[in-house]
Amino acid sequence: MGGHLGDILKAPRGQEPRLVAGGVCLALPVPDQPKLHPLLVIEFSQESSIIHGMRFSADEMLGKLARWLRLAGVDVAYRREISDADLVAEARRDNRILLTRDTRLIRTLKPEEFLFITKDRMEEQFSEFRERFGDALGEARSLSRCAECNAPLLPLPKAQVVDRVWPYVFASQSAFTGCPSCGKIYWRATHVEKILRRLERLRANP
């Protein structure tokens, strides 16, 4: 990731996390070139990281909000270039609440099926989400999801990444996680604290 959230690549859809005893991921895809992103929550457990709580979808106008909600640990489906009809159908099929700025779209939805976002700035949009769905934020664990894949990150044994990270990273880091959807490997880097501080402000700001 090199310190830039936007450098995270899109992930293939329709893949589910796979676990074995102890929360170790099975059959992570091995890419031709390592997908390396220095982002990791060191304190990680299977029980606390995968939240079976409220689920959301975001329309194409809310990509930045979706990314930061995912960084906060909230389950938010998001993809560009999807029709309104498909967006609504997928949200209903997957029992997701739709986050949207589309005034035409909300005319087709029941009040309990959506949150209409009125603000332009991501920080204010996050605040609107928090005001209505504070419980979802309270349950979610920061940095437990892939920011664009939305899949829960899973702990990886260090031996499993020996040929998939740079040698200096392997030598200097003791803990790694991986995304079961796109195969990226994550570890803790200096910019993680900056992200966590911003998430703390987003969670706390009135």
Secondary structure by P-SEA (a helix, b strand, c coil): cccccccbbbbbccbbbbbcccccccccccccccccccccccccccccccccccccccccccaaaaaaaaaacccccccccccaaaaaaaaaaabbbbbccccccccccccccccccccccaaaaaaaaaaccaaaaaaccccccccccccbbbbbccccccccccaaaaacccbbbbbcccbbbbbbccaaaaaaaaaaaaaccc
